[in-house]
Amino acid sequence: MRFRALALDYDGTIAVNGVLDPGVKAAILEARARGVVVILVTGRILSDLRRVAPDVDFFDAIVAENGAVLSFPNGPSRLIGEPPSELFLAELERRQVAFLAGECVVESGAGSAPQVLAAIRHLELPLSLLFNRDRLMVLPQGVSKGAGLRAALSTLRLSVHNTIGIGDAENDHDLVGTCEIGVAVGWGSPALKERADEILEGAGPADVAGYIRRITDELRLPPERMGHYRLTLGQDTEGHPVRVAVRGRNVLIAGEVQSGKSWVAGLAAEQLILEGYSLCVIDPEGDYRTLESLPGVVVFVGQDSPPDLPDVGRALRHPDMSVVIDLSHIRYGEKLEYLSSLLPMLAALRRTTGLPHRILLDEAHYFLRRPNIRDLLDLNLGAYTLITYQLTGLHPEVRRAIEAIVVKRITDPAEVHALVSMAGHPGVEADWQRILSQLEPEEAAILPRSEEARGQLRRFRLAPRLTSHVRHKAKYLDVRLPADQAFIFTENGRPVGRPVRALRDFLGPLKTLPPSVIAAHARRGDFSSWLASVFHDQGLAADVRRIEQSAGPGLADNLSELLIHAIERRCEFSPERFLEEW
């Protein structure tokens, strides 16, 4: 993931006795020259900070008073918390507590905590106590270094998920926990080191300077550090939670048609969006539209043409935005052409801005089977989630780049063989074939290519979804259409049979009419146009449109079977009953 911002604690991390280490300052200036935004996050009162370090305006922003005050160079400071109550300050004086009041924080010695707490209880004030070595800070509830950092990054249109934070003491827990990679210095608090994703070994600020130079040279968050956030997919058979890290990994979700692949992908997308990650979901069939109910999600729907790339790019420059690109209205050839421009644009955008954090592509086998794969994807980004029912249809280079695999039900031996090869576990094909073919709709498995599988195929029960999953139920079967919306089969321009005024009535003619009649309608795109314009079921129309586009002479005989299967799969019913009734 692209490294865009660095958040640094002051005392004990980059300064000793209030004096900023000159090597750290030089490293910060080098990082800023390479486009990294550097934010100082300190517990100090801003006026006190400027007294001991009058030249701190080389930072892009300063978060002072443990998150309560936000300041930008050459601009006024902004108060995030509320000023201390005069009543509270008077009570501290009455109790003879020595203190220093800032714009929001009230500081005292750690030993005065009992008297301060007694004053807060007496006045029934919504205040919190926070210790920083031998100092005590009193702040409004909800004010913290993490909250202040989020406000600074939001102002700068940056994300905590592209940020590394470094701290040393008790009041840095929230700073370390907020950033995608939280770093504790080796000479700091043992408790903070337990909390951190990474420990910066050394003896003082000079070692921080070296660390800043190393990460600035890479300009990428360390790929071996997965970060503390993991998706919760469900529970395994022993009741243990199945949590999967996604940062820095290309993820595959595989399974048969209608096994629930897009349901799993939607489960992952929901959690990422709610954690503030920016997603771009490429939705060929309209299965992810309900994600729009989540905060910060916008759906681009291509009607007569796909969404304009500049519009998509502008939306994805906001770190708190996610985009769903619904291509269900677009013909298959147009989708291929569009993705040949969209995918490279997304890769370039992510390399330069770090956004979107994740690119999710459903029906990946339709778009990633050709040799031009390097023109479409930058697999080194570790940013892709690919969903497919035909793993063997993916280009071999794509399969080699997959680092985590989640599987729904699979019965095809060729697909199981491909999974075994990808996971690098020879000799398990028969067992995997049995297990994967028996997965229930509410189950999935994670394969041992990722550490979370614990070295074996790990079967688990899926967690619930927050948003509804788009499903096209059999409710459409009995909808009676007005006469002017009926589908009329024709042969040589003459009507054949009675007008079709419901999907229930559509299946019989597909099965019984001559293949030449069905093929003629398919070549004109009549079936998909009718489904789209009358039923407004763009997903089903897209499925049928793909079949129509492949309706060459060699497929005429089984065209009806393909069309019936598409309707069955999308509407979740068995057609035999309706064929008999017809």
C-alpha positions in Angstrom: 0.0 0.0 0.0 1.3 3.5 -0.9 3.0 5.3 2.0 1.6 8.9 2.0 1.8 10.2 5.5 4.0 10.0 8.6 2.6 10.8 12.1 5.3 11.5 14.7 5.1 11.9 18.5 7.5 14.6 19.8 9.0 14.1 23.3 10.9 10.9 23.6 10.4 9.9 20.0 12.1 12.6 17.9 13.1 15.1 20.7 15.1 14.8 23.9 14.5 17.3 26.7 12.3 19.3 24.3 15.0 19.6 21.7 14.3 18.2 18.2 17.0 15.9 16.9 18.6 17.6 13.9 19.0 14.3 12.0 15.2 13.7 12.3 14.5 17.1 11.0 16.8 16.4 8.0 15.0 13.1 7.4 11.6 14.8 7.6 12.6 17.4 5.0 13.8 14.6 2.7 10.5 12.7 3.1 8.5 15.8 2.4 10.5 16.5 -0.7 9.5 13.1 -2.0 5.8 13.8 -1.4 5.3 12.3 2.1 3.1 14.4 4.3 4.6 14.6 7.9 2.3 15.5 10.9 3.6 16.2 14.4 1.2 14.7 17.0 2.1 15.8 20.5 0.7 16.1 24.0 2.3 19.5 24.5 0.4 22.7 24.6 1.0 24.5 21.3 2.4 27.6 22.8 4.8 25.5 24.9 5.9 23.5 21.8 6.7 26.8 20.0 8.7 27.9 22.9 11.0 24.9 23.0 10.9 24.4 19.2 10.3 27.7 17.4 10.9 26.2 13.9 8.3 23.4 13.8 6.4 25.0 10.9 8.2 22.7 8.5 5.6 20.0 9.5 2.6 19.8 7.2 0.4 19.9 10.3 0.6 19.9 14.1 -1.8 18.1 16.3 -1.2 19.4 19.8 -2.7 18.9 23.3 -3.0 15.2 22.7 -5.4 15.7 19.8 -7.4 18.7 20.9 -5.7 21.4 18.8 -5.1 21.3 15.1 -2.6 23.7 13.5 -1.4 24.2 9.9 1.6 26.4 8.9 0.7 30.0 8.2 -2.9 29.4 9.4 -4.9 29.7 12.6 -5.2 26.8 15.0 -8.5 24.9 15.3 -9.9 23.6 18.5 -11.3 20.1 18.3 -12.2 19.7 21.9 -13.9 22.2 24.2 -12.0 24.7 26.4 -11.6 23.7 30.1 -14.5 24.8 32.3 -13.8 27.8 34.5 -15.7 25.9 37.2 -13.3 23.0 36.9 -10.2 25.2 37.1 -11.6 27.0 40.2 -12.2 23.6 41.8 -8.6 22.5 41.2 -7.4 25.7 42.7 -9.6 25.2 45.7 -8.1 21.7 46.2 -4.6 23.2 45.8 -3.8 21.2 42.7 -1.0 22.7 40.6 -1.9 22.7 37.0 -1.3 24.3 33.6 -4.3 25.0 31.3 -4.0 25.0 27.5 -6.7 25.7 24.9 -8.3 22.4 25.9 -6.0 20.3 28.0 -5.4 20.7 31.7 -2.0 19.3 32.8 -0.8 18.3 36.2 1.6 15.9 37.9 0.7 12.3 37.8 0.6 12.2 41.6 -2.3 14.6 41.7 -4.6 12.1 39.9 -6.8 11.4 43.1 -7.5 15.0 43.7 -8.3 15.7 40.0 -10.6 12.7 39.8 -12.4 13.8 43.0 -12.9 17.3 41.4 -14.3 15.7 38.2 -16.7 13.5 40.2 -17.8 16.3 42.4 -18.7 18.5 39.4 -20.0 15.6 37.3 -17.9 16.6 34.3 -17.4 14.5 31.1 -13.6 14.5 31.3 -11.0 11.8 31.0 -7.6 11.3 32.6 -4.6 10.2 30.6 -1.1 9.6 31.9 2.1 10.4 30.0 5.0 9.2 32.2 5.1 11.6 35.2 2.4 13.9 33.7 -1.4 13.8 33.9 -3.6 15.2 31.1 -7.3 16.0 31.6 -9.2 16.1 28.3 -12.8 16.0 27.1 -14.1 12.5 26.4 -13.4 11.4 22.8 -10.3 13.6 22.4 -7.2 11.7 21.6 -4.1 11.7 19.4 -5.9 9.4 17.0 -8.9 11.6 16.7 -6.8 14.7 16.1 -4.7 12.8 13.5 -7.9 11.8 11.7 -9.0 15.4 11.6 -5.6 16.5 10.2 -5.6 13.8 7.5 -9.1 14.5 6.5 -8.3 18.2 6.0 -5.3 17.1 3.8 -7.5 14.5 1.9 -5.4 11.7 3.2 -6.2 8.4 4.8 -5.0 6.7 8.0 -4.6 3.6 5.9 -1.7 5.2 4.0 -0.1 6.4 7.2 2.7 5.2 9.5 2.6 6.4 13.1 5.5 6.4 15.6 5.3 6.9 19.3 7.0 6.1 22.6 4.7 6.5 25.6 1.3 5.7 27.2 -0.5 8.5 25.5 0.5 7.2 22.1 -1.6 4.0 22.1 -4.4 5.7 20.1 -1.9 7.2 17.7 -0.3 3.8 17.0 -3.7 2.0 16.8 -5.1 4.6 14.4 -2.4 4.3 11.7 -2.2 1.4 9.2 1.2 0.7 10.6 1.8 1.6 14.2 5.4 1.7 15.4 6.7 1.8 18.9 10.3 2.9 19.6 12.4 0.2 21.4 13.3 2.6 24.2 9.7 3.5 25.1 6.8 2.0 26.9 6.7 -1.8 27.1 2.9 -1.7 27.0 3.0 0.3 23.8 5.5 -2.1 22.2 3.0 -4.9 22.9 0.3 -2.9 21.1 2.4 -1.9 18.1 2.6 -3.5 14.6 6.3 -2.9 14.6 9.1 -2.1 17.1 11.8 0.4 16.0 14.9 -0.9 17.7 17.5 1.6 18.9 18.4 4.0 21.6 17.0 7.4 20.6 15.8 9.8 17.9 18.8 9.2 15.7 17.3 5.8 15.0 14.0 7.3 14.1 15.8 9.4 11.4 17.2 6.2 9.9 13.8 4.5 9.9 12.2 7.5 8.2 14.8 7.4 5.4 14.3 3.6 4.9 10.5 3.9 4.5 10.8 7.0 2.4 13.1 5.2 0.0 10.5 2.4 -0.5 7.4 4.7 -0.5 5.3 1.7 0.2 4.0 0.4 3.5 6.1 -2.7 4.5 4.4 -5.6 2.7 5.5 -8.1 5.3 3.5 -6.2 7.9 -0.1 -7.0 7.4 -1.3 -4.5 9.9 -3.6 -5.0 12.8 -6.9 -4.8 10.9 -8.3 -8.1 9.6 -11.6 -9.1 8.0 -13.8 -11.3 10.1 -15.2 -13.9 7.7 -16.8 -16.2 10.1 -16.1 -19.1 12.6 -14.4 -22.4 12.0 -15.8 -25.8 13.1 -14.2 -25.4 16.5 -15.8 -22.0 17.1 -12.7 -19.9 16.5 -13.1 -16.7 14.5 -11.6 -16.7 11.0 -9.9 -13.4 10.4 -8.0 -12.6 7.2 -5.6 -9.8 6.6 -6.0 -8.3 3.2 -3.4 -5.4 3.0 -0.6 -6.1 0.6 -2.3 -9.3 -0.8 -4.0 -10.3 -3.9 -7.1 -12.3 -2.9 -9.2 -14.8 -4.9 -12.8 -15.8 -4.1 -13.7 -18.9 -6.1 -16.7 -21.1 -6.4 -19.4 -22.5 -8.6 -22.2 -20.5 -10.2 -24.7 -19.4 -7.5 -22.5 -20.8 -4.7 -22.3 -17.4 -3.0 -19.0 -15.9 -4.2 -20.3 -12.4 -4.6 -22.0 -12.7 -1.2 -18.6 -13.4 0.4 -17.0 -10.5 -1.6 -19.8 -8.2 -0.4 -19.1 -9.3 3.2 -15.5 -8.3 2.8 -16.3 -5.1 1.0 -18.7 -4.0 3.8 -16.1 -4.4 6.5 -13.4 -2.6 4.5 -15.8 0.3 3.8 -16.9 0.6 7.4 -13.2 0.7 8.5 -12.6 3.6 6.2 -10.8 1.9 3.3 -11.5 3.2 -0.2 -12.7 0.5 -2.6 -13.4 0.4 -6.3 -15.8 -2.4 -7.0 -16.1 -3.4 -10.7 -19.5 -5.0 -10.9 -20.3 -6.6 -14.3 -23.8 -7.9 -13.2 -25.2 -5.4 -10.8 -24.6 -7.6 -7.7 -23.1 -4.9 -5.4 -25.5 -2.0 -5.8 -26.7 -2.4 -2.2 -23.3 -1.3 -0.9 -24.5 2.2 -1.7 -26.4 2.2 1.6 -23.0 2.3 3.4 -21.4 5.7 4.2 -19.1 7.2 1.5 -20.2 4.8 -1.3 -21.3 6.1 -4.7 -22.6 3.8 -7.6 -21.8 4.7 -11.2 -24.3 3.1 -13.5 -23.4 2.8 -17.2 -26.6 3.2 -19.1 -26.0 3.7 -22.8 -22.2 3.8 -22.2 -19.8 3.1 -19.3 -19.1 5.8 -16.7 -16.5 8.4 -17.7 -13.0 7.5 -16.4 -12.3 11.1 -15.2 -15.5 11.0 -13.1 -14.4 7.7 -11.5 -10.9 9.0 -10.9 -12.2 12.2 -9.2 -14.4 10.3 -6.9 -11.5 8.0 -5.9 -9.2 10.9 -5.0 -11.2 11.2 -1.8 -9.9 8.8 0.8 -13.3 8.4 2.4 -15.0 7.5 -0.8 -15.7 4.1 -2.4 -17.0 3.5 -5.9 -19.2 0.7 -7.3 -19.1 0.7 -11.2 -22.2 -1.1 -12.3 -21.7 -2.4 -15.9 -24.7 -4.7 -16.0 -26.3 -2.5 -18.7 -23.3 -2.7 -21.0 -22.7 -5.2 -23.7 -19.9 -7.7 -23.1 -17.6 -6.3 -25.9 -18.0 -2.8 -24.4 -17.1 -4.1 -21.0 -13.9 -5.6 -22.3 -13.0 -2.4 -24.0 -13.8 -0.3 -21.0 -11.8 -2.4 -18.6 -8.8 -2.2 -20.9 -8.7 1.5 -19.9 -10.2 1.4 -16.4 -7.9 -1.2 -14.9 -4.6 0.5 -16.0 -6.1 3.9 -14.8 -6.8 2.4 -11.3 -3.3 0.9 -11.0 -1.7 4.2 -12.0 -3.9 6.1 -9.5 -3.1 3.8 -6.7 0.6 3.9 -7.4 0.6 7.7 -7.2 -2.0 8.5 -4.6 -2.5 5.2 -2.6 -6.1 5.2 -3.6 -8.2 3.1 -4.0 -7.0 0.9 -1.3 -8.6 -2.2 -2.9 -9.8 -3.0 -6.4 -12.5 -5.7 -6.5 -13.3 -7.3 -9.8 -16.2 -9.8 -10.2 -16.5 -12.3 -13.1 -12.7 -11.9 -13.4 -12.4 -14.9 -15.8 -14.1 -12.8 -18.5 -11.5 -10.1 -18.4 -8.2 -11.6 -17.2 -7.7 -14.5 -19.5 -5.6 -12.8 -22.3 -1.8 -12.4 -22.5 -2.0 -8.6 -22.1 -2.4 -9.1 -18.3 0.5 -6.8 -17.4 -1.1 -4.0 -19.4 -4.3 -4.3 -17.2 -3.0 -5.0 -13.7 -0.1 -4.1 -11.5 -0.1 -7.3 -9.5 2.8 -6.1 -7.4 0.4 -3.7 -5.7 -1.2 -6.5 -3.8 -4.5 -4.6 -4.1 -6.8 -6.9 -6.0 -9.7 -9.1 -4.9 -10.8 -11.3 -7.8 -14.1 -13.3 -7.9 -14.6 -16.1 -10.4 -16.5 -19.3 -11.0 -13.8 -20.4 -13.6 -10.4 -20.3 -11.9 -8.9 -22.1 -14.9 -10.0 -19.2 -17.1 -7.7 -16.8 -15.4 -4.3 -16.1 -17.0 -1.5 -18.2 -15.3 0.3 -15.0 -14.2 -2.8 -13.9 -12.3 -3.1 -17.2 -10.6 0.6 -17.1 -9.5 0.1 -13.6 -8.0 -2.7 -14.8 -5.7 -1.7 -14.8 -2.0 -5.0 -15.7 -0.2 -7.8 -17.9 -1.5 -11.4 -18.2 -0.1 -13.5 -20.9 -1.7 -17.2 -21.6 -1.9 -18.7 -24.9 -3.2 -16.8 -26.5 -6.1 -17.5 -29.8 -7.8 -15.5 -29.5 -11.0 -12.4 -31.7 -10.7 -10.4 -29.3 -13.0 -11.1 -26.4 -10.8 -10.1 -28.4 -7.7 -6.9 -29.4 -9.4 -6.1 -25.8 -10.1 -6.7 -24.8 -6.5 -4.4 -27.6 -5.3 -1.7 -26.5 -7.6 -2.1 -22.8 -6.5 -1.9 -23.8 -2.8 1.1 -26.0 -3.4 -0.3 -28.9 -1.5 0.1 -32.1 -3.6 -1.6 -35.3 -2.6 -4.8 -33.7 -1.1 -6.9 -33.5 -4.3 -9.3 -36.3 -3.4 -9.9 -34.9 0.1 -10.4 -31.3 -1.2 -12.7 -32.6 -3.9 -14.9 -34.2 -1.2 -14.9 -31.3 1.2 -15.4 -28.5 -1.3 -18.2 -30.4 -3.0 -20.0 -30.7 0.3 -19.8 -27.0 1.4 -23.2 -25.7 2.5 -24.5 -22.3 1.2 -23.6 -20.7 4.5 -20.0 -22.2 4.5 -16.7 -21.5 2.8 -13.1 -22.6 3.2 -9.8 -20.8 3.2 -6.9 -22.6 1.6 -3.4 -23.1 3.1 -1.7 -20.6 0.7 -2.4 -18.0 3.4 -1.3 -18.3 7.1 -4.8 -18.0 8.4 -5.6 -21.5 7.1 -3.1 -22.9 9.6 -1.5 -25.2 7.0 -4.7 -27.0 5.9 -8.0 -26.4 4.2 -10.0 -24.6 6.9 -13.7 -24.9 6.7 -15.8 -22.2 8.3 -19.3 -20.8 8.7 -19.8 -17.3 7.2 -20.5 -14.2 9.3 -23.8 -12.3 8.6 -24.0 -9.5 6.1 -25.0 -5.9 7.0 -26.4 -5.0 3.6 -28.8 -7.1 1.6 -27.3 -9.2 -1.2 -28.8 -8.6 -4.6 -30.8 -11.6 -5.6 -33.3 -12.1 -8.4 -35.9 -14.4 -6.9 -38.8 -16.2 -8.6 -41.0 -13.3 -7.8 -40.7 -12.2 -11.4 -42.2 -15.5 -12.7 -45.8 -14.6 -12.1 -45.7 -10.9 -12.9 -48.3 -10.3 -15.6 -47.3 -7.7 -18.2 -49.5 -5.4 -20.2 -50.2 -6.6 -23.7 -47.9 -4.0 -25.2 -44.9 -5.3 -23.2 -45.3 -8.9 -24.1 -42.5 -10.8 -26.0 -43.7 -12.2 -29.3 -41.7 -15.0 -30.9 -41.6 -14.7 -34.7 -40.4 -16.8 -37.6 -39.8 -15.0 -40.9 -41.6 -12.0 -39.6 -44.8 -13.9 -38.5 -45.8 -14.4 -34.8 -45.3 -17.9 -33.4 -47.5 -19.0 -30.5 -49.2 -16.7 -28.1 -47.6 -13.5 -26.7 -45.3 -14.1 -23.6 -46.6 -11.9 -20.7 -44.5 -13.5 -17.9 -41.2 -15.3 -17.4 -43.3 -18.4 -16.5 -44.6 -18.3 -20.1 -41.1 -17.6 -21.6 -39.5 -20.9 -20.8 -41.8 -23.2 -22.8 -41.1 -21.6 -26.2 -37.4 -21.5 -25.5 -37.5 -25.3 -25.1 -40.0 -26.2 -27.9 -39.5 -23.7 -30.8 -37.0 -24.6 -33.6 -33.4 -23.6 -32.8 -33.4 -21.3 -35.8 -36.1 -19.2 -34.3 -34.3 -18.8 -31.0 -31.0 -18.0 -32.8 -32.6 -15.3 -34.9 -33.9 -13.5 -31.9 -30.6 -14.0 -30.0 -28.6 -12.5 -32.9 -30.7 -9.4 -32.8 -30.4 -9.1 -29.0 -34.2 -9.3 -28.6 -34.2 -11.4 -25.3 -31.8 -9.2 -23.3 -33.5 -6.0 -24.6 -36.8 -7.3 -23.4 -35.5 -8.4 -20.0 -33.8 -5.0 -19.5 -36.5 -2.7 -20.6 -39.6 -4.6 -19.2 -38.3 -6.3 -16.1 -35.5 -3.9 -15.4 -33.4 -6.8 -14.3 -30.0 -5.6 -15.6 -28.1 -8.5 -14.1 -30.2 -11.2 -15.9 -30.2 -9.1 -19.0 -26.4 -9.0 -18.9 -26.2 -12.8 -18.5 -28.5 -13.3 -21.5 -26.7 -10.7 -23.6 -23.4 -12.6 -23.2 -25.2 -15.7 -24.5 -26.7 -13.8 -27.4 -23.3 -12.4 -28.4 -21.9 -16.0 -28.6 -24.9 -17.2 -30.7 -22.9 -18.4 -33.7 -23.9 -21.3 -35.9 -22.1 -23.9 -33.7 -24.1 -22.9 -30.7 -27.6 -22.7 -32.2 -28.5 -26.2 -31.0 -27.9 -25.6 -27.3 -28.8 -21.9 -27.3 -32.1 -22.6 -25.6 -30.5 -24.6 -22.9 -28.0 -21.8 -22.2 -30.8 -19.3 -22.0 -32.9 -21.4 -19.7 -29.9 -22.0 -17.4 -29.2 -18.3 -17.2 -32.8 -17.6 -16.1 -32.7 -20.5 -13.7 -29.4 -19.4 -12.1 -30.5 -15.8 -11.8 -34.1 -16.4 -10.6 -33.3 -19.4 -8.4 -36.0 -21.8 -9.6 -36.2 -25.1 -11.5 -37.7 -24.7 -15.0 -39.0 -28.2 -15.5 -42.2 -27.5 -13.6 -43.0 -24.5 -15.8 -42.1 -26.4 -19.0 -44.7 -29.0 -18.1 -47.3 -26.3 -17.4 -46.6 -24.6 -20.7 
